[in-house]
Amino acid sequence: MKRFSLLLLCALFVQNMFAQEAAEKNLVKSLDAAGAKVVVFEFKHKEIKPSVVNSGMMKLDILVKSNMPDVVLDQLVKAGRYTIDSKTNADGSLSILMPNLEKAVTIKGQDLQEEIIVQAGMPIKYILNGNKLELESALMASRDKSGKMKGGINVMKPKYKSSLKAQPKGYKLKPGDIMVGGKPLDIK
């Protein structure tokens, strides 16, 4: 019985030693989408989930899942990899950009794998069409005199399953470990 208990304890210790660690970051940004009949997401993403929120602004909840630990993702956030920009196009559409996602990233010689999931909270009803949210004019949300929606809407955040393979716990970084676009990232 003692051998079995010792063997079980040893197995649990080894399993914990080689446990996988993956990182998730939730980034939030509010943008003014007033007058835009179409919102175009011009960056790589896994999924877009539109919803209606009781606000006058568009609220983007960006969930970033990575095959690297939190320490790596924290450095990439600080370096501006997930910075969100927007521009209004000549046709009146609004483009949402994450220009730094185009750069290849390697960590200790291993390519970064990431999934971007967008929860787009819009002040009025938009319909998802590919990488675009198009205004649904037939279902315009009713508004009071102050411009806010009448009645509240609860938004539930869905849970997503990831296909990313994580790195072992205890991951340490040193200068030169993270390469963005072939150039080393300064570790802060």
N, C-alpha and C positions, 0 to 999 in steps of 0.2 A: 504494500500500500504506500509505503514511503517512497519507493522508486517511482510509482505512478504519479504521486503528487509532485515529486521533484521534476519528473519529465514534463508534466503539464505546466509547471511554473517556468521551466526553461523554454518551452515552446511559446508561451505567451510573451516572454521577454524577447525572444528572437523575432516574433511577429511584430511587436511594438517597435523594435529597432529598425525594421525594414518597412514600416508603415509609410504609405504614400501621402504626400502633402501637395495640395493644389491650392491656387489662390483664386479668390473672387473679390472684385471691387465693385461697389455700386457708386456711380458718379451721377450727379444731378445737375441739370442746367435748365434755366428758364429762358425762353426766347419769345419775342413778339412776332406772332404769325398773323397779325391783323391784316386783312385784305388778301391773303394768299389763298387762292382756290386750290392750289396743289403744293404739297410739301414733298420734296424729293430728297431721299437719303443717299448721298453720293459717297458712301464708304462701305467697305465689306462688313457684312453683318450676318448673323445666323437667322434672326427672326425680328419682326417688328410687330408689336402689339398696340394697336390704337385704343384709346379710351377717351371718355369725356370727363373732364374735371371741372369743378366749380371754381374757376379762376379765369381771369382775362388773358392769361399768358399760356403759351405752350410749355409744358413741363416734360423734359426728357429725363427718364431714369435709364441710364446706360449700365447694364450689368456686363462686366468683363470677366470672363473665365479664362484661366491660363493653366498651362501644364507646368508652370514654375511656381515656387513658393511665394508667400506674401512679400518677402524682402525684395524680390526681383520686381514684382508688380508695383510696389511702393516707389522704387527707383524710376520705373517707366512713367508713372503718373507724375512724379516730380519733374522729369525731363520733358513733359508735355506731349507724350505720345498720344494721349486720349483727349487732347484739347479739341473742343467743339467750336466750329465757326459756322456762320450762316451768311448767305448773300441772297439778295432779291434779284431775280433774273428779269430780262426785258419783257418777257411774257407775263410777269406778275407772280410767277411761282417762286417759292422759297426753297433754296438748296441748303441742306445741312451737310457740313463737311467735317471730316477728321483727317486733315492732310498728312499727318505724321504716321498714319497707319500704313501708308504705301511703302515705307522704308522697312527693309528686312532687318530682323533682330536675331542675334545669336547670343546665347549665354553659355560660356565655357565650351564653345564649339557646337552647341546644340541649338537648332532652330526653335524660336518661340512659336508655340501654337496657342491661338487664342480664339475665343468665341465672343462675339458682341451681340447682346440681346437688348433691343430697344423697346422700352415701354413709353409710348408717346401719349401723354395726357394733353388733349386738345380742348380748347374752350367751347368748341362746337363739334358736331358730328362729322367725321371724316371716314371715308371708306378706303381700306387697304387695297392697292392695285400694284402688285410687284414690289418695287422699292419706293413707291409713291403713296402718299395719302391724299385723296381727292375729296374736296368738299361735297358733302351730301346736302344739297340745298333743300330737298324735300323734307328732310328731318331736322331742320334748324332747331337748335335748342331755344326754348322760350326764355326770354330775359326780362328782368325787371328794369325800372328806370335807371338804376345805377350801372346797368350793363352786366350784372351777375345773373347766373342761371337760377331759375326758380326751382326749388327743391334740390336736395343734395344727391350725389351719386357716390356710392362707395366703390372704390377700385381695389380689387383683390390682386395681389401679385402672385402670378403662377410660379410654381417651382419647375425648374428645367433640369433635365438630365444631361450630363456632359459626357462626351466621348473622349475627352482629353486624358492622356496618361500623365500622372503627376510625378514629381520628383521626391526623393526621400526626405524625411525630416532632418532638421539641423543643417540646412543648406546655407553655406557661407559665401559671401561675395568679396572680391578684392578688385582693385582698379584693373580695367582691361577685360574683365569677365563678360561684360555686356557690350555687344557691338551693335550699333544702330546705323544702317546704311554703310557698313564697312568701317565706321569710325568708333573708337571706344567711348563709352558713356562714362562721364565723371561720376563716381559713386559718392553720394552725400550722406 
